[in-house]
Amino acid sequence: MKILLAGGTGFVGRYLRWRLAEAGHEVLVLTRRQNPDLPRDSQVLWDGKTVAEPWLAAAGNCAAWINLCGEPVADARWTKARKALLTESRLDPTRAMVCAIAKLSSRPKVLINASAMGYYGDAGDKAVDENFSSGKGFLAELCVAWEGEALKASALGVRTVCLRLAAVLGRGGGLLGRLAPVFRLFLGGPLGSGRQWLPWISREDAAGLVAHALQADISGGVNAASPMPVTNRDFCAALGRALDRPSRLRVPALALRLGLGELSSMLLAGQKAVPKKALESGYVFKQPDIDAALRAELLGSREDFC
């Protein structure tokens, strides 16, 4: 299958690109600048918002479109300007891809668009499957708007999947890229009370779910999270075990609020996510257990192709 991939040079996108190619798919990457690590004929320039040649013509030959575009939400305080950037970096590419689909006579069979667990807001201790309503706050409102733009493709006859990604665990980036160095310095521990649920998924299963969604009969919001959720405290304990480090230096909620402002709400909220659609559609998780997943990523001997 020929697949169009936007966001293919990011933390999840690089791994997904490799997995799809390994499975025999032909992947065309939309990118803002020429990537020297990619063959020239497997990438096409795109500014993330314009619907025009040359990418539109190239996209017309792709049976599936995947959009992972979006600035990282935890890289800086949520100032007014930062919120605008987070919003534009998600809504503009999604809106442009749907507009492009509308212009094509030969449309893709499926659009897989990223979303996030932030859709549910702070769900407390309730089990959260895809039937759970959206929450409150900036991230929840952003995810609702994001999915709303993507789901317009369904009116064009394109099966549309909004992949609500949990924290993705993989070496060299994401949550582990931030926390592992802190734990290695003996400075790790739970955030706030530590009782909030932390939905997570291995990078292998994040890519696996995307590949599954290309063929499976699923649509709408899909929880991309391990079926074995953990609390923040249990996650930090597991990370400490994987790195042979203590996990006792709790970061008080007040310190997070003072240091990070509104961004702290994302770290102190939680969702006890249940990947109901993934399981019912036959997806088998490769790394459902947090201890095994952390060992595989931090201590495994697989080639770090990224």
Secondary structure by P-SEA (a helix, b strand, c coil): cbbbbcccccaaaaaaaaaaaaabbbbbbbccccccccccccbbbbcccccccaaaaaaccccbbbbbcccccccccccaaaaaaaaaacaaaaaaaaaaaaaccccccbbbbbbccccccccccccccccccccccaaaaaaaaaaaaaaccccccccccccccccccccccccccccaaaaaaccccccccccbbbbbbcaaaaaaaaaaaacccccccccccccccccaaaaaaaaaaaacccccccccaaaaaaacccccccccbbbbccaaaaaaaccccccccaaaaaaaaacccccccc
